[in-house]
Amino acid sequence: MELDKASQLNFLARLKNKLIERFSLTRFSLSECELCQSKPLIHPMLCQHCKDDLPLFTYQHLHDNLLNWPAIDKLFPDRKFDKLLCLAPYVFPIDHWLKQLKYQQRFEIADLLGFLLAQLWNEKQKTHNDAALLAVPIHIKKWQQRGFNQAHLIAKAFAKHTQLPYLKKALYRVTFNQSQVGQSGKARRQHLKGAFILGQAKEILPETIILLDDVITTGTTTNTICRLLKKEGVKHITVLTVSLSLPQ
């Protein structure tokens, strides 16, 4: 007897889930820790022992907000965001993973970083589960030149691990500039005037937003976006980043 369309779709969905589950189990069985080549793993690229040894920020006495650390607070005096969550300073192995993702196209690292950010979110974020996720965009020309946006890849992985909605078409960069590496905060602010716009999804922006970037240095880019979001009625913004490139 032939199945009706609804039954066929249901069967295909169950089959897809079984294939994904088997693939995940096979992936784990064939994988080893990126840092020590051992098992068992909490992620196909990381074991629990190496995860415990990562140079992660500690949030003790900070009320789950890195901005409550005076040394970090001084870095962002004119900030338009309300909360900062970051995995670690820009040191090994975090810096190594970010460079491999960006320059060697090791896209599996995006899933690892998204997984670690999801663990941080689940541990430190007690409210705002109704938040939506945005990623810091790059200009379409840079996307075409590079072939990807690493913040977008990490955001997709983070959304997968947290089940939070990712509004990937809500924010666009409309000005194209050369790399801002090494530029002062003032120069960055000048280049970023009018650099970002909201797409059609701005009508459905919730009051709480998570803005994800891979690395934050001066915070100028994220602050420019946060200023735009606040003008559009967003009430609370958590900036979520893999790493802070702290001044020496």
N, C-alpha and C positions, 0 to 999 in steps of 0.2 A: 504494500500500500504506500502510495506516495505521500510524503509529508507536506503539509501546507507551508506557506512562506514563513510564518511565525515560528513553526517548529524547526524549519531548516535553519533559520537565523539563530535560534536557541542552541541547536546542535553545533553549529559552527562556532558560536561563542564559547561553549564548553570545551570544544576541541582546541580552540586557540589558547584557553587558559591552561589546559593540560600540557600543551606544547611549551608554553612559557615556563610552567613549573618544572618540566623535565629539563629544559634548557638551563634554567637557573641552577638546578641540582648538578647537572653536568659541568657547568661553568665553575661551580665551587670545587667539584672533585678534581678538576684539571688545573686549578689555580694555586698560586702560592703567594705568600706575603711579598709585597713590593720591596720591603726593607730588609727582611731577614730570611726570605724564602722558606718559611715554615708554615705549618697548619696547626690547629684549625683556624678558620677565618671568620671574622664578623662581616667582612666584605670580600669579594673576590680578589682584592688587591691589598688587604690589610688584616693582620692578626690582632687579637686583643692586647697582647703584650706590647707590640709596637705602637698601637693606638694610645696606650697608657703612657708611653714615653714621648709622645709628641709634645712640642713646646707650646702647649695651648695656654691661652690667657686663663687665669683663675678669676672667678667672679665673687669670691668670698668677701663679704662686707660691701659689695657694690650694688646690691639689690638688683642683680641680673641686668645691669646696664653699665657698659664700659665708660660711659660719660661721667659716671660718679667717681671715677679715678681722676684725681686732680691733674696728673701729668697728661692724660688723654683729653680732659676737659679744656686745657689750655691750647690744644691743637686746633680746636674748632670754636673760636670765640663768637662767631656770628652765625652759628648753625641754625638751620630751619628744620632740622629733624629732631625727634624727641628721644630716640633710643638708638644705641649702637651695640650690635653684637658682632664679634669678630672671633675667628678661630685662633689666630696666632700672629705674632710679628712676622715680618718678611725674612725668615731664617730657614735653614735646612730642617726638614725636607720640604716644607711648604713652598719656599721660593723655587726649589728644584722642580716640584710638580707643576707649578704655575708656568714656569719657563718651558717645560716639556709639552704642556698643553698648547701654549701659544705658538711656540717656534718649531716644534717637532710633530705637531698634529696628533699627539697621543690622546685621542678623544675619550678613551676609557677613564682618563684621570678626571674628566668632568663629572662622571658618575661618582667617583670616590669623594671628590670635594663636595658634591651635592649631598652625599650620604652623611659626611661629617658635619656639614651645616645643619642638616635635618636633625641630627642628634643634639647639636647645640640648641636649636630652636625648641625641641621637645623638652629639654632639660630646663631651659631658662625662661621660656615664654609661658606664663601661667594663664594669660588671658589673650584676647584678640584672635581667637581661632576663626573669627569671621573675616580675617584680613585677606587681601588679595596681593599677589606677587607681581612686581615689575622688575625688569632687568635694565641696567644702564645700556642704552643702545649705542651703536656706532653708525656712521653715515653709510648709506648704501654703496658708495664707491669704495670705501674701506672694506666693507663686507665682501664686495666682489673681488677686490685685490687679495684679501686674506683667505676668503672662502668660508669664513665662519666668524661668529662673535663669541668669545669664550665665556663672557658673562651670561649670554643666552643659553649656552650649553649647560653651564652649572645650574642656572635657574630651572631649566627643564628637569634636571636630575633632582634638584631640591623639591620641586613640585611633585614629582613622582613619589619621593620618599615620605612626603608629608601629607599628600592629597589636598594641598592648598591650591586654589585656582590661580593659574598663571595667565595674566592678561598680556600676551606677547605682542599684541597689535595696538596697545593703548598709548605707546610712547615712541616718538621718532626723533632722530637727529637730522636736522635739515641744513646744517652748515658743515662744510668739509674743511678741516684744518690738518696741518701736519702734526706729527707727534708732539705732545705736550711734555714729554719727559725732559726734566731739567729746567723747565720754565718756572718762574716765580708764581705765587698765588695771584698777584695783580695781573700778570700777563695772561694767565689762564682765564681769569674772570673776563678780561676784554675779549678773548677769543670765543667765549661761551655765551655772549650776549645774543639772545634770540636763537640759540643753537638747538633748542628742543621744543617740540610741540606735542600736544595730545591728539590722538586720533579719534575716530568716531566712538571708541569705547569710553571716552571721558564721561559720557552720560551715565554710565553704570559703575563709575569708580566708587568703591565703598569709602567709608570714613576712615578706615584703617588700611594702610599700605605698608608692605615690605618692599624696600628698594634694594636690589641685590647688585653688587659689583664684585669683581674678582680681587682687585687691589685698590686701596685708598691711600693716597699720598697727602695732598693738601686738603682734600675733601671738597675742592671747588666744583667739580663736576656733579657730585651727588647733591651738594647744597643748591646748585642752580636748578636741578630737577625738583628738589624738595620745595623750593620757593614757588615754582610753577604749580606743583600739586596743591600746596596750601591755598594758592589763589583760586584754585578750582574747587575748594571746599573740603579737601581732605583734612581730617582733624588730627590724626596721629600717624607718624611715619617712623618705622624702625628701619634703620640702615643695617643691612646684613652683608658682611664681606668676609672673604676667605682670609685676607691678610691686611695688616696696616704696615706701610713702609715708614717706620718711625724715624725722626731725625736723630742724627748721631749726637 
